[in-house]
Amino acid sequence: MSVEGKRLSRDLMAARVAAEFDDGWVVNLGVGMPTRCSDFVPEDRTVILHSENGVIGYGRNATVEEATPYVVNGGAQPVLLTPLASIVHHADAFAIIRRGLLDVAVLGAYEAAANGDFANWRISGRKGGGIGGAMDLAVGAKQVFLLLEHTTRDGRPRLLERCALPLTAAGVVTLVMTDLGLFEPAGDSFRLREIAPGFSVDDVQQLTGAPVVPASDLREVTV
């Protein structure tokens, strides 16, 4: 497929997701690409970033010089603490999740489905896999945002009518950000809210395993 644009960078994807955070939200950032969101929280909003390891109220990723032992996010990456920070027991961190106090969990995924299902813990053909805290986040958070690349390395779509991999949770996804745009699961299709510059809706549809319906106010991804 020949198009004028190129896929969105991971930093731009993370920045666009972070722009969705409202003032006062409590947000969990999952391992992988979602951890980048902490670097792009809008300066005019107070967002409390939560980690299962008990670090509550952290900020951007720390440089090597700034890093403090044991002050890390869910991906074990050094982060800075904000003035609102608290260090709590691991069990208390999970109590926040299970009590339903998270406004949103941002998670990575291998697949997302038009009906809001997603799969992020086991790849086809591989033994093992650990679902970990994702199962708690998926059902405990008020919203679930996914951050993932639109296709696999061999070009197969990750956005599907139904997931082929073992599910993490069913019907919980509210927003999906890929390197081709911003989507909402709509039951039998994905609603395309924003599109990567240089791509057409037809381009996106060719790389998607479910119908793509453009929003009436479809625009290019901006941060």
C-alpha positions as CSV (number, residue, x, y, z in Angstrom):
1,M,0.0,0.0,0.0
2,S,1.4,3.4,-1.0
3,V,0.4,6.4,1.1
4,E,1.8,9.9,1.7
5,G,2.0,9.7,5.4
6,K,3.8,7.5,7.9
7,R,2.6,5.8,11.0
8,L,2.5,7.7,14.3
9,S,5.5,7.4,16.6
10,R,5.1,5.7,20.0
11,D,5.6,9.0,21.8
12,L,2.9,10.7,19.7
13,M,0.6,7.9,20.4
14,A,1.2,8.1,24.1
15,A,0.8,11.9,24.1
16,R,-2.5,11.6,22.4
17,V,-3.8,9.1,25.0
18,A,-2.5,11.3,27.8
19,A,-4.5,14.2,26.3
20,E,-7.7,12.2,27.2
21,F,-6.9,12.3,30.9
22,D,-9.2,14.7,32.9
23,D,-8.2,16.8,35.8
24,G,-8.3,14.8,39.1
25,W,-8.2,11.4,37.4
26,V,-6.5,8.4,39.0
27,V,-4.7,6.6,36.1
28,N,-2.8,3.3,35.9
29,L,-0.3,2.9,33.1
30,G,0.4,-0.7,32.1
31,V,3.8,-2.2,31.1
32,G,5.2,-1.3,27.7
33,M,4.0,1.6,25.5
34,P,1.5,2.9,28.1
35,T,4.3,3.9,30.5
36,R,5.3,6.6,28.0
37,C,2.1,8.5,28.9
38,S,3.6,9.8,32.1
39,D,5.9,12.0,30.1
40,F,3.0,13.7,28.4
41,V,0.4,14.4,31.0
42,P,-1.0,18.0,30.3
43,E,0.6,20.5,32.6
44,D,-2.8,22.2,33.4
45,R,-4.2,19.0,34.9
46,T,-3.6,17.1,38.1
47,V,-3.5,13.4,37.3
48,I,-2.5,10.9,39.9
49,L,-0.6,8.0,38.4
50,H,-1.0,4.7,40.1
51,S,1.2,1.6,40.0
52,E,0.4,-1.8,41.4
53,N,3.8,-1.8,43.2
54,G,2.5,0.9,45.6
55,V,4.0,4.0,44.0
56,I,1.0,6.4,43.9
57,G,1.3,9.9,42.4
58,Y,4.4,9.6,40.3
59,G,5.3,11.8,37.3
60,R,7.5,11.6,34.3
61,N,10.2,9.0,33.6
62,A,13.5,9.8,35.4
63,T,16.9,10.3,33.8
64,V,19.8,8.2,34.9
65,E,21.0,11.1,37.0
66,E,17.5,11.6,38.6
67,A,16.7,7.9,39.2
68,T,16.1,6.8,42.8
69,P,16.3,3.1,43.8
70,Y,12.9,1.4,44.1
71,V,10.9,4.4,42.8
72,V,9.7,2.8,39.6
73,N,6.5,2.5,37.6
74,G,4.7,-0.8,36.7
75,G,7.4,-1.5,34.1
76,A,10.2,-1.1,36.7
77,Q,11.4,2.1,35.0
78,P,12.6,4.9,37.3
79,V,10.2,7.7,37.7
80,L,10.0,11.0,39.6
81,L,7.6,11.5,42.5
82,T,5.1,14.4,42.5
83,P,4.2,16.5,45.6
84,L,1.0,14.3,45.8
85,A,3.0,11.1,46.0
86,S,2.5,8.3,48.5
87,I,4.2,4.9,48.9
88,V,1.7,2.2,50.0
89,H,1.7,-1.5,50.5
90,H,1.3,-3.7,47.4
91,A,-2.0,-4.9,48.8
92,D,-3.3,-1.4,49.2
93,A,-2.4,-0.6,45.6
94,F,-4.5,-3.5,44.5
95,A,-7.3,-2.5,46.9
96,I,-7.5,0.8,45.0
97,I,-8.0,-1.1,41.7
98,R,-10.5,-3.6,43.2
99,R,-12.5,-0.9,44.9
100,G,-13.1,0.7,41.5
101,L,-11.2,3.9,42.3
102,L,-9.2,4.0,39.0
103,D,-10.7,6.3,36.4
104,V,-8.8,4.6,33.6
105,A,-6.2,1.9,33.0
106,V,-4.1,2.3,29.9
107,L,-2.9,-1.1,28.7
108,G,-1.0,-2.7,25.9
109,A,-2.6,-5.4,23.8
110,Y,-2.0,-8.0,21.2
111,E,-5.6,-7.8,19.9
112,A,-8.6,-5.6,20.3
113,A,-12.1,-6.5,19.2
114,A,-15.0,-4.3,17.9
115,N,-17.2,-5.5,20.8
116,G,-14.7,-4.2,23.4
117,D,-12.9,-7.4,24.2
118,F,-9.1,-7.5,24.3
119,A,-6.2,-9.9,24.6
120,N,-2.8,-9.0,26.0
121,W,-1.3,-12.0,27.9
122,R,-0.6,-14.9,25.5
123,I,0.7,-15.1,22.0
124,S,-0.6,-17.9,19.7
125,G,1.9,-20.8,19.5
126,R,3.8,-19.9,22.7
127,K,3.6,-21.8,26.0
128,G,3.1,-19.9,29.2
129,G,2.1,-16.3,29.5
130,G,1.1,-14.4,32.6
131,I,-2.1,-12.4,32.8
132,G,-0.8,-10.7,36.0
133,G,-2.5,-7.6,37.3
134,A,-4.1,-6.8,33.9
135,M,-7.1,-8.9,34.9
136,D,-7.7,-6.7,37.9
137,L,-7.2,-3.5,36.0
138,A,-9.4,-4.6,33.1
139,V,-12.4,-5.2,35.4
140,G,-11.7,-2.7,38.1
141,A,-11.0,0.5,36.2
142,K,-14.0,2.7,35.1
143,Q,-12.5,2.9,31.6
144,V,-9.9,0.9,29.7
145,F,-7.7,2.6,27.0
146,L,-5.5,0.4,24.7
147,L,-2.2,1.5,23.2
148,L,-0.9,-0.8,20.5
149,E,0.5,-0.9,17.0
150,H,-2.2,-1.4,14.3
151,T,-0.6,-4.5,12.8
152,T,1.8,-7.3,13.7
153,R,5.3,-7.4,12.3
154,D,4.1,-9.5,9.4
155,G,1.2,-7.1,8.6
156,R,-1.7,-8.9,10.2
157,P,-4.4,-6.7,11.8
158,R,-4.6,-6.4,15.6
159,L,-8.0,-4.7,15.4
160,L,-10.5,-7.5,14.7
161,E,-14.2,-8.3,14.7
162,R,-13.5,-10.9,17.5
163,C,-10.2,-11.7,19.3
164,A,-8.5,-15.0,18.3
165,L,-6.2,-15.0,21.3
166,P,-7.2,-15.9,24.9
167,L,-9.1,-12.9,26.3
168,T,-7.9,-10.7,29.2
169,A,-11.4,-9.3,29.6
170,A,-14.7,-9.0,27.7
171,G,-16.4,-5.8,26.6
172,V,-14.4,-3.4,28.7
173,V,-12.4,-1.3,26.1
174,T,-13.6,2.3,25.7
175,L,-10.7,3.7,23.5
176,V,-8.0,2.3,21.2
177,M,-5.0,4.2,20.1
178,T,-2.8,2.8,17.3
179,D,-0.2,4.1,15.0
180,L,-2.9,4.7,12.4
181,G,-5.4,6.6,14.6
182,L,-7.8,6.9,17.5
183,F,-10.7,4.4,17.6
184,E,-13.7,3.5,19.7
185,P,-15.2,0.0,19.7
186,A,-18.8,0.3,18.5
187,G,-20.0,-3.3,18.7
188,D,-19.7,-4.6,15.1
189,S,-17.2,-2.0,14.0
190,F,-14.5,0.5,15.1
191,R,-15.5,4.2,15.0
192,L,-12.5,6.2,13.7
193,R,-12.3,9.4,15.6
194,E,-8.8,10.6,14.4
195,I,-6.6,9.4,11.6
196,A,-2.8,9.6,11.1
197,P,-1.8,12.3,8.6
198,G,-1.4,11.0,5.0
199,F,-3.7,8.0,5.5
200,S,-7.2,7.6,4.1
201,V,-10.1,5.7,5.7
202,D,-9.7,3.1,2.9
203,D,-6.0,2.7,3.8
204,V,-6.9,2.1,7.5
205,Q,-9.7,-0.3,6.5
206,Q,-7.3,-2.4,4.4
207,L,-5.2,-2.9,7.6
208,T,-8.1,-3.6,9.9
209,G,-9.9,-6.9,10.6
210,A,-13.2,-5.3,11.3
211,P,-15.4,-2.6,9.7
212,V,-14.1,0.9,10.2
213,V,-16.7,3.7,10.3
214,P,-15.3,7.3,10.2
215,A,-16.8,9.7,12.7
216,S,-18.8,12.6,11.2
217,D,-16.2,15.0,12.6
218,L,-13.1,12.8,11.7
219,R,-9.9,14.8,11.8
220,E,-6.2,14.1,11.8
221,V,-4.5,13.1,15.0
222,T,-3.2,16.2,16.8
223,V,-1.7,16.7,20.3
